[in-house]
């Protein structure tokens, strides 16, 4: 059940904002590598795939999905 003071439209906008932030967290390391500004990882590629930035993007995307479902249920 969505919070009482947020309309479905507000929840949808918040969900899209969080989804864009999550996507930015996922894409930032790739953008760094493509532009040549990334430092080569010392531990190997496996460590950079699951970096804290990756987990932040994952959590933001999961929250965005939950908010989107709340907005769809409230409409």
C-alpha positions in Angstrom: 0.0 0.0 0.0 1.5 3.4 -1.0 2.0 6.1 1.5 -1.1 8.2 1.9 0.4 11.6 1.0 2.0 10.5 -2.3 -0.2 10.3 -5.5 0.4 7.6 -8.1 1.8 10.2 -10.4 4.4 11.3 -7.8 5.3 7.7 -7.2 5.8 7.1 -10.9 8.0 10.2 -11.2 10.1 9.1 -8.2 10.4 5.6 -9.6 11.7 6.9 -13.0 14.2 9.1 -11.2 15.5 6.2 -9.1 15.6 4.0 -12.2 17.7 6.6 -14.1 20.0 6.9 -11.1 20.4 3.2 -10.9 21.1 3.0 -14.7 23.7 5.7 -14.2 25.4 3.7 -11.5 25.5 0.6 -13.8 26.8 2.5 -16.8 29.4 4.7 -15.1 32.2 2.1 -15.0 31.6 1.3 -18.6 31.7 4.9 -19.6 35.0 5.4 -17.6 36.5 2.4 -19.5 35.4 3.6 -22.9 36.7 7.1 -22.3 40.1 5.8 -21.2 39.9 7.3 -17.7 39.5 4.1 -15.8 42.4 2.6 -13.9 43.0 -1.0 -14.6 41.7 -3.2 -11.8 44.4 -5.0 -9.8 42.3 -7.9 -8.6 40.7 -8.8 -11.9 37.5 -8.1 -13.7 35.4 -10.1 -11.3 36.0 -7.6 -8.5 34.9 -4.6 -10.6 31.7 -6.3 -11.8 30.3 -6.4 -8.3 31.7 -3.1 -7.0 29.8 -0.9 -4.4 28.6 1.2 -7.3 27.1 -1.8 -9.0 25.3 -2.7 -5.8 24.0 0.8 -5.4 22.6 0.7 -9.0 21.0 -2.7 -8.2 19.4 -1.4 -5.0 18.1 1.8 -6.7 16.6 -0.2 -9.5 14.9 -2.6 -7.1 13.4 0.3 -5.2 12.3 1.9 -8.5 10.5 -1.3 -9.4 8.7 -1.5 -6.1 7.6 2.1 -6.3 6.3 1.6 -9.9 4.3 -1.4 -8.7 2.9 0.7 -5.8 1.9 3.4 -8.2 0.2 0.9 -10.6 -1.7 -0.6 -7.6 -2.8 2.8 -6.4 -4.1 4.0 -9.7 
